């Protein structure tokens, strides 16, 4: 049941309430989750690009609170496509590598989907989601709130969330680069009736629940005296895509839309008729936050410059040291060569001197023997004459 909560479990004798992801209660502030809690039901390629993008890992890592993320959406989100314009090439790809599946061809993931996943990491409460849906500063803040519900909430709760805004006439440009303007009401009616959204897919709604949603849309249109016409985005051929009936647009005067806006059930008082003024949010001091963000960005850039200059200086000093070592080694080698040449010359001169001395010694010794022989022969001759 929609209103079933942990108090009902305890009253009926259950010892412990059901886990949060098994309940769809709207009586407390905590939101349930439906689907894959690890991936937030996102396309694996989109999720991998979000988790690997420097914008998500560096810029969004500094944002710790709900209000800071809302301000970042206000400044950075310009469209609702999953990829930035011109960053993903799918021409010539078919089958599982086609543009709808998002397999085999990545790109630069958009800031909208990075911030959508950042909101998921904050685990928004019911009050915070309602704050996104009724925010008056930017239609993209509201659109990300609706998209957060489409990806995370049980299909049985989607119509209850979207019903007060089915004929919301605030316009939003959803296409990267502009040129695809639609109203909030048209956008959420399309999300209720079609899976495809700019080369990605929303979580699939079971067929029985989809039939109930289509019947509720028709009943809503008949009760309010309006008719829905085709609200599908003109994205070319619909071959190979799941198309469901019931997605239509509003053909009703704007004044009647405003009078019927946000009527729900038996209540005749709309949730709000006038858009919330931009300066009514005490937490949205745009000028102060803008200057703070610019100052932080400038400090980040200055830190990068300092690190680059420091790295360049270290590299230059290392190159100078290497050059000095090479020069010193070259001089040392030259000195070694000189010493080796001098030692070689000294050894050669010493050998030459030794040879000269040896030869002169032999000559002198031979001369001495000849003189001694001559003197002996002369003395013998003299002795014989006597």
Buried (B, 14 or more C-beta within 10 A) or exposed (E): EEEBBBEBBEEEEEEEBBEEEEBBBBBBEEBBBBBEEEBBBBBEBBBBBBEEBEBBEEBBEEBEEBBBBBBBBBEBBBBBBBBBBEEBEBEEBEEEEBBBBBBEBBBBBBBBBBBBBBBBEBEBBBEBBBBBBBBBBBBBBBBBBBBBBBBBBBBBBBBBBBBBBBBBBBEBBBBBEEEBEBBBBBBBBBBBBBBBBBBBBBBEBEEEBBBBBBEBBBEBBEEBEBEBEEBBBEBEEEEEBEEBEBBBBBEBEEEBBBEBBBBEEEEEEBBEEEEEEEEEBEEBEBEEBEEEBEEEEEEEEEEEEEEEEEEEEEEEEEEEEEEEEEEEEEEEEEEEEEEEEEEEEEEEEEEEEEEEEEEEEEEEEEEEEEEEEEEEEEEEEEEEEE
